[in-house]
Each structure stands twice: as structure tokens, then as C-alpha cells.
């Protein structure tokens, strides 16, 4: 069974271990809600996300899931200040 797992960059920067295709990893996973990621990665890609990794807070006390890394897809986004239409 193949799963798509979102790993936020801040989780990796904080306490993540490097991984690569072919490696086996153990992660604490939470079921992903596509609505949580649609604004960042687009609704089509968000619908593909099965789980997200959680190393803090909500992940405490949950069992680790071990899986082989098949592939890695990086997603980048840029945040900005929304434009507000001018009123006359």
C-alpha cells in the first residue's frame, strides 16, 4: 500500500532526520484533512495527502509507523500580504 505523507519543513528543521528513497523511516502520523493544506499546495495535491507527520503536541503517545520511502516530492509556497481592493 502506498501512502502520501506530508512532512512540514519546520518539523525537519527542528528535530528531523534526513531520509531518501529506499530508506526505511519511523514516523508518528496523523490523518490529514485536505482542507488544511489546499491553500498551500492546491486542492488537487492536498487531496493526495493521506497523513502528516507530527513530532510535537498531537503526536505524543501515538505509535510510530514504519515505512519504506518510495519517492520524495518537494512542494514550495510563498506567503504574502493579501491585496485589499482600494475603495474610492
N, C-alpha and C positions, 0 to 999 in steps of 0.2 A: 504494500500500500504506500503510495507517495503522498506526502503532506507538504504544504507550503507554510513555512513558519517565518513570521516577521521578527527580526532582531533589530531593535532600535539602536542607533549608533551610541546613544548615551549609556545604554546597558553595557556595550562592548568597551567603551572608554572607561567606565567605572571599574568593572571587575571581570571583563570578558576574556576568554582565552581564544587565541587565533584558531581558525578551523579552515579546512579546504575540502574540495570534492574528494571522495574516497575515504575521508576520515570518519570516525565514529564520535559522536558527541552525546553528552547527557545534559538535558535542559529541563527546567521547570516550565511547563506550558499552560497557558490559559486559552480557552476557546475564544477566537477572535470574532468581533462583531464588525462586519464590513462597513457599517456606518461610521465607526470610529476612525477609519482610515481613508474613506472616499475623498475627503478634501485634500489629503496629502498625496495619495498615489493614483487617484482617479477611481471611479466606481467600478470599472471593468477589472482592474488589477486588485482592488480591495475585495471583490467577490471571490478571488482566487485564494485569499489568505485563510488558512484553516485555524492556525494557532499563532499566538505571540509568545515570545519568551518573557518570563518575569523573574527577575533575580531579587526583587525587593518587594516589601509590602504584601501584596496579594498572593505572592508565590510562596510565602512562608508556610511550612508544614505540608506542602504538596510533594508528591513523589516525583522523582526525576524520570524523564522519558529518554531512552537511548535510541539513537537512530544514525544511519549512515548518511552522510552528506552526499547528495547526488549532483547538485549544481547550486550555484550562487548567482543571484541576480541583484545588482545594486540599484536602488531607487534613490534619486536625489530630488529634493524640492527646495524651493526658495520661499521664504516668508516675506511679506511686505505689508506696508500700511495700506488698508483698502482706500480706494479713491472715493471721495464723497462728492456727489454732483453739486455744483455751485447753484445756489438759488439767487434769483435776481429780484 
